[in-house]
Amino acid sequence: MTFSWTHHRFTGGSLALDVANSVILRFDDERRTDRFAIAAQRNAFAGAAATLSAERDNFGELAPVASEMASLFIALREAIDAFFRHRVRTGKDDSGMLATLLEAIAATLRRYPDEPSPCPVDLATARSALKLISQPEPDRLKICPNCEWLFVDRSKNRSRNWCDMTVCGNRAKARLHYRKKRKGGPQ
């Protein structure tokens, strides 16, 4: 199955979170979809990220993950998701999850002792995760109540509720409208 890497797929506000969000419906075993399961999709992600990621100016052109690095990249993705999802839900950092994430970052960084050009997407993701770990305002990280994607709320008053208002926000508002209409409440 092929997917389009659209702007919506890069609403995390950080390359690391966009990578973590590459698993659709992560907690629904029947409908869960890993967009990186197919090498061609994983490779296409690099080009799309160079154009659509909020951090595109930090990395410029991105090279796909080398096939021999795919398992390390997936381990990095899962460590990013576990650590930041826990941080958002509890407001605390888990030392074990942080260690796992730092080990995945270190394994990626070790693979590139010299600065490659273009930057491989796994290296850019590792750097993005390091930046996110040290973010001065960890409370800006949120989980979308509609799709459960991770995102950075960069609104002035920290009031952003959804990863993408045009997709998840509209769906949530449509559900609310439908419920009100069905119950005969005010419209």
C-alpha positions as CSV (number, residue, x, y, z in Angstrom):
1,M,0.0,0.0,0.0
2,T,1.4,3.4,-0.9
3,F,0.7,6.7,0.9
4,S,1.1,10.3,0.1
5,W,3.4,12.4,2.3
6,T,1.2,15.5,2.6
7,H,1.5,18.5,4.8
8,H,-0.8,16.9,7.3
9,R,1.8,14.1,7.8
10,F,4.2,16.8,9.1
11,T,2.1,18.6,11.7
12,G,4.2,17.4,14.6
13,G,6.3,20.6,14.6
14,S,9.5,18.6,14.9
15,L,11.1,16.0,12.6
16,A,11.4,13.6,15.5
17,L,7.7,13.8,16.2
18,D,6.8,13.5,12.5
19,V,8.8,10.3,12.4
20,A,7.1,9.0,15.6
21,N,3.7,9.8,14.0
22,S,4.5,7.6,11.0
23,V,2.6,4.9,12.7
24,I,-1.1,5.5,12.1
25,L,-3.6,4.4,14.8
26,R,-0.7,3.1,16.9
27,F,-2.9,1.8,19.7
28,D,-5.6,0.1,17.5
29,D,-4.2,-3.4,16.7
30,E,-6.7,-4.0,13.9
31,R,-6.2,-0.8,12.0
32,R,-2.6,0.1,12.9
33,T,-0.5,1.1,9.9
34,D,3.2,1.5,9.8
35,R,4.1,3.9,7.0
36,F,7.7,2.9,7.2
37,A,7.0,-0.8,6.7
38,I,7.6,-0.4,3.0
39,A,11.1,0.7,2.0
40,A,9.8,2.9,-0.8
41,Q,7.6,4.8,1.6
42,R,10.4,5.2,4.1
43,N,12.6,6.5,1.3
44,A,10.0,8.9,0.0
45,F,9.6,10.3,3.5
46,A,13.1,12.0,3.3
47,G,12.2,14.1,0.3
48,A,8.8,15.1,1.8
49,A,10.4,16.0,5.1
50,A,12.9,18.2,3.4
51,T,10.0,20.2,1.9
52,L,7.3,19.9,4.6
53,S,8.9,19.4,8.0
54,A,8.8,22.3,10.4
55,E,12.5,21.8,10.9
56,R,13.4,21.7,7.2
57,D,15.6,24.8,7.4
58,N,17.7,23.0,10.0
59,F,18.6,20.1,7.8
60,G,18.0,21.1,4.2
61,E,18.0,18.3,1.7
62,L,17.6,14.9,3.3
63,A,18.8,11.5,2.1
64,P,16.7,8.4,2.7
65,V,17.7,5.9,5.4
66,A,20.1,3.3,4.1
67,S,18.5,-0.1,4.1
68,E,21.1,-1.5,6.6
69,M,20.1,1.3,9.0
70,A,16.3,0.6,8.7
71,S,16.1,-1.4,12.0
72,L,18.1,1.3,13.9
73,F,15.8,4.0,12.5
74,I,12.7,2.1,13.6
75,A,14.2,1.6,17.1
76,L,14.9,5.3,17.2
77,R,11.3,6.1,16.1
78,E,9.9,3.8,18.8
79,A,12.1,5.3,21.5
80,I,11.1,8.8,20.5
81,D,7.4,7.9,20.7
82,A,7.7,6.1,24.0
83,F,9.7,8.8,25.7
84,F,7.7,11.8,24.6
85,R,4.3,10.1,24.9
86,H,5.2,9.3,28.5
87,R,6.4,12.9,29.1
88,V,3.1,14.3,27.8
89,R,0.9,11.9,29.7
90,T,2.7,12.1,33.1
91,G,4.5,15.4,33.0
92,K,7.6,13.6,34.0
93,D,10.6,12.0,32.3
94,D,11.2,8.3,32.8
95,S,14.9,7.6,33.3
96,G,14.7,4.2,31.6
97,M,12.9,5.5,28.6
98,L,15.3,8.5,28.4
99,A,18.2,6.0,28.5
100,T,16.7,4.0,25.7
101,L,16.1,7.1,23.6
102,L,19.7,8.4,24.2
103,E,21.1,4.9,23.3
104,A,19.1,5.0,20.0
105,I,20.3,8.5,19.3
106,A,23.9,7.5,20.1
107,A,23.7,4.4,17.8
108,T,22.5,6.6,15.0
109,L,25.2,9.3,15.6
110,R,27.9,6.7,15.7
111,R,27.0,5.6,12.2
112,Y,27.9,9.0,10.8
113,P,31.3,10.1,12.2
114,D,31.7,12.6,9.3
115,E,29.0,15.1,8.3
116,P,27.4,13.5,5.2
117,S,25.7,15.6,2.6
118,P,22.8,15.4,2.1
119,C,22.0,14.7,5.7
120,P,20.4,11.2,6.1
121,V,16.9,11.4,7.6
122,D,17.8,9.2,10.5
123,L,20.7,11.5,11.5
124,A,18.4,14.5,11.2
125,T,15.8,12.7,13.3
126,A,18.3,11.9,16.0
127,R,19.4,15.6,16.2
128,S,15.8,16.7,16.2
129,A,15.1,14.3,19.2
130,L,18.1,15.8,21.1
131,K,16.7,19.3,20.5
132,L,13.3,18.2,21.7
133,I,14.6,16.5,24.8
134,S,16.2,19.8,25.9
135,Q,13.2,21.9,24.9
136,P,12.8,24.7,27.5
137,E,9.0,24.3,27.6
138,P,8.2,20.6,27.7
139,D,4.5,21.4,28.4
140,R,4.2,22.6,24.8
141,L,4.2,18.9,23.8
142,K,0.8,17.5,23.4
143,I,-1.1,14.4,22.1
144,C,-3.9,15.0,19.6
145,P,-7.2,13.7,21.2
146,N,-8.4,12.6,17.8
147,C,-5.5,10.7,16.2
148,E,-3.1,10.4,19.2
149,W,-0.2,12.0,17.3
150,L,2.4,13.9,19.2
151,F,2.8,17.6,18.3
152,V,4.4,20.8,19.6
153,D,1.9,23.5,20.5
154,R,3.6,26.7,19.3
155,S,0.5,28.9,19.8
156,K,1.0,32.0,21.9
157,N,-1.4,30.9,24.6
158,R,-0.7,27.2,24.4
159,S,-4.3,26.5,23.4
160,R,-3.8,24.3,20.4
161,N,-5.9,21.1,20.8
162,W,-5.3,19.1,17.7
163,C,-2.3,18.1,15.6
164,D,-4.0,19.7,12.5
165,M,-7.1,21.8,12.8
166,T,-8.1,21.1,9.2
167,V,-8.2,17.4,9.7
168,C,-8.5,16.3,13.4
169,G,-10.1,19.6,14.6
170,N,-12.8,19.4,11.9
171,R,-13.5,15.8,12.7
172,A,-13.8,16.5,16.4
173,K,-16.1,19.5,15.8
174,A,-18.2,17.5,13.4
175,R,-18.6,14.7,15.9
176,L,-19.7,17.2,18.6
177,H,-22.2,18.8,16.2
178,Y,-23.6,15.4,15.3
179,R,-24.0,14.4,19.0
180,K,-25.7,17.7,19.8
181,K,-28.0,17.4,16.8
182,R,-28.8,13.8,17.7
183,K,-29.7,14.6,21.3
184,G,-31.8,17.5,20.2
185,G,-29.5,20.0,21.9
186,P,-28.7,23.6,20.8
187,Q,-27.0,23.9,17.5
